[in-house]
Structure formats: C-alpha cells, structure tokens
Amino acid sequence: MRYSLFTGFCSVCFVAFISTGTSFAQEQDMARKQMDAAQQMIQPAPRPLPIARDGEIIDSVGGGATEAVLPIVETENGATYITGGIGDEEMDEMKAQEPNFNVRVLIVASSGEYMGENAIRFINQQNAEVLRVKDVGPFFYTNLPAGHYLVEVASPSGMIKSAKIVVKEKATASGKTVIRFNE
C-alpha cells in the first residue's frame, strides 16, 4: 500500500493530509479546496447596506451620493418664503434663514418624523387666501403682514390639518407653529 503526504500553506493556515491510493492531482485539488475554504473563513463578510424607515436601501458608497440642493427664498403673490429641511445641509440652511421670517411652520407625523411634499395655504381674517404653495416641508418660513391667519396643510395622502396663528410685524424668537399629522 502506498502512502503519500501533501502539504499546502496559505498565509493563515497549514493544510496537510495523508491519503491512500489517490493521485497527486486529486490530492492537489483537495488541498486547493481546503485552502480556499480556509481563506473564505478569514475574510470579513460584506456589511449590509443600511435601510431607511420606509424600507429603501441607503447606498451612498463610493461618492455616488448627489450634492444637496439648498433651499432658496422664493416669492408667491408678493410673499417671500423658503421651504426645506430634509438632510443636514438643508436643516442648517433653514436654521440660518429662520430669523428672516415672521411665520415658521414645522410639519411632522405623529411619530415626530418630518414630512415633506405637503401643500400649505394661509387664509386671512377676511377669509381671503393670501398664500398657497405646493411641495413644502418639513419646514416652511414666510413673511406675512401682521394679523390673524388660518394655516391649512394638506399631506401627500390628502389629510388636512389647520391651525390659527397670530403674526407679528417683525420676526420674533417665539418658535414655530407645529402641524402634526396622524400618519
């Protein structure tokens, strides 16, 4: 009976086996498979990509993420406004712009999650619509003449919430009106 010994060496393991009656090529093939299996065991498993709350996979690896488009001040029916706040860059810009506006609205879900893609309108005491803007949120800042207003916000699903606000002539540090949806 003939015995043969074959040894293989990889960077982290030493593979040796003794076989009987097998060819040298078969022994090499088996040793190669054992070394491949050993190398796979020491390689780190790929990390899964993070998943957003809505189930979407977040993949911004390799510089493929797009640059943030910062919110800009716009005008509608004579009223200036700015909206945004999704992402750190937009949030920073909205915080920087906050002192320039006398009306500040934050639109959130009951869970506290910020909501975008809403429609907003302001109705004055004479029941006249003074401003209507689509695709706003979660932050919406505007400048309106002093007075009493009804703010109505329609969510993307069609729910409508409203709040009565009193607008002072100049911006104050009094905070924001929070519109909260049960979504």
C-alpha positions in Angstrom: 0.0 0.0 0.0 1.4 3.4 -1.0 1.0 6.4 1.3 1.6 9.9 0.1 1.7 13.2 2.1 0.9 16.5 0.6 1.2 19.8 2.5 -0.2 23.2 1.4 0.4 26.5 3.1 -1.6 29.7 2.9 -1.0 33.0 4.8 -3.0 31.9 7.9 -3.4 28.2 7.8 -1.4 25.0 7.3 -3.2 22.2 5.4 -1.9 18.7 5.5 -3.5 15.4 4.8 -2.5 11.8 4.2 -4.3 9.8 1.7 -4.2 6.3 0.3 -4.4 5.4 -3.3 -5.3 8.8 -4.7 -3.4 10.5 -7.4 -1.2 13.5 -6.8 -3.6 15.7 -8.9 -6.6 14.7 -6.8 -4.6 15.5 -3.6 -3.6 18.9 -5.0 -7.3 19.6 -5.9 -8.5 18.7 -2.4 -5.7 20.8 -0.8 -6.7 23.7 -3.0 -10.3 23.4 -2.0 -9.4 23.3 1.7 -7.2 26.3 1.4 -9.9 28.3 -0.5 -12.4 27.3 2.3 -9.9 28.5 4.9 -9.3 31.8 3.2 -13.1 32.4 2.9 -13.4 31.8 6.7 -10.9 34.6 7.4 -12.3 37.2 5.0 -14.7 39.6 6.6 -18.3 39.2 5.5 -19.6 42.1 3.4 -21.6 44.6 5.6 -25.2 45.0 4.6 -26.2 48.5 3.4 -28.3 50.5 5.9 -32.1 50.5 5.3 -34.3 53.6 5.8 -37.5 53.5 7.8 -39.6 53.2 4.6 -37.5 50.1 3.6 -35.4 51.8 1.0 -31.8 50.8 0.9 -29.4 53.6 1.5 -26.4 53.3 -0.8 -24.2 56.3 -1.0 -20.9 54.4 -1.1 -18.2 55.5 -3.5 -19.1 59.1 -3.9 -22.3 58.3 -5.7 -24.4 60.5 -3.5 -25.8 63.6 -5.1 -25.0 67.0 -3.8 -27.6 68.7 -1.6 -29.6 71.4 -3.3 -30.0 74.1 -0.6 -33.4 75.8 -0.2 -33.7 79.3 -1.7 -36.0 82.2 -0.9 -38.9 82.4 -3.4 -41.8 84.8 -3.9 -45.5 84.0 -4.4 -48.3 86.6 -4.5 -45.9 89.1 -3.0 -45.0 86.9 0.0 -41.4 85.6 0.3 -40.9 82.1 1.6 -38.4 79.3 2.0 -39.1 75.6 2.5 -36.9 72.5 3.1 -35.2 70.8 5.9 -34.6 67.3 4.6 -31.0 66.4 5.3 -28.3 68.1 7.4 -27.3 70.7 4.8 -30.9 71.8 4.2 -31.5 71.9 8.0 -28.5 74.1 8.5 -29.7 76.5 5.8 -33.2 76.6 7.3 -31.8 77.4 10.7 -29.7 80.2 9.3 -32.7 81.7 7.5 -35.1 81.4 10.4 -34.6 85.0 11.8 -35.5 86.5 8.5 -39.1 85.3 8.6 -42.1 86.1 10.9 -44.0 82.9 10.2 -42.5 79.5 10.8 -44.3 76.2 10.3 -43.0 72.7 11.0 -44.9 69.7 9.5 -44.4 66.4 11.2 -46.1 63.0 11.6 -47.5 61.8 14.9 -44.2 59.8 15.4 -42.2 63.0 15.1 -40.9 62.2 11.6 -40.5 65.2 9.4 -42.9 65.3 6.4 -42.2 66.8 3.0 -44.2 67.1 -0.2 -47.1 68.9 1.5 -49.3 71.8 0.3 -49.8 74.8 2.5 -52.1 77.8 2.4 -52.7 80.9 4.6 -56.2 82.5 4.9 -56.5 85.9 6.5 -59.3 87.3 8.7 -61.3 88.4 5.6 -61.4 84.7 4.5 -59.1 85.5 1.6 -56.3 83.2 0.6 -53.0 85.2 0.8 -50.5 82.4 0.0 -50.7 78.9 -1.4 -47.6 76.8 -2.1 -47.2 73.1 -3.1 -44.4 70.7 -2.3 -43.4 72.2 1.0 -41.9 70.9 4.2 -40.9 69.9 6.7 -40.0 73.5 7.5 -41.9 76.4 5.8 -41.0 80.0 6.6 -42.7 83.1 5.2 -43.2 86.8 5.8 -46.8 87.9 6.0 -48.4 91.2 7.1 -49.3 91.3 10.8 -52.7 89.8 11.6 -54.6 86.6 12.3 -54.4 83.7 9.9 -55.7 80.2 9.4 -52.9 77.9 8.2 -54.0 74.7 6.4 -51.6 72.0 5.4 -52.5 69.0 3.2 -50.3 65.9 3.5 -49.3 63.8 0.5 -52.1 61.3 1.4 -54.7 64.1 1.3 -55.2 64.6 5.1 -55.8 68.3 6.0 -54.8 69.9 9.3 -55.1 73.5 10.3 -54.0 75.9 13.0 -54.8 79.5 13.9 -51.8 81.8 14.2 -51.2 85.4 15.1 -48.5 87.1 13.0 -46.5 89.9 14.4 -44.9 92.5 12.1 -41.3 91.5 12.9 -39.8 88.1 13.3 -39.5 87.0 17.0 -37.8 84.1 18.6 -41.2 82.8 19.7 -40.8 79.5 17.9 -42.7 77.6 15.2 -46.2 76.5 14.6 -46.2 72.7 14.5 -48.7 70.9 12.3 -48.8 67.2 13.3 -50.4 64.5 11.2 -51.6 61.1 12.4 -49.7 59.3 9.6 
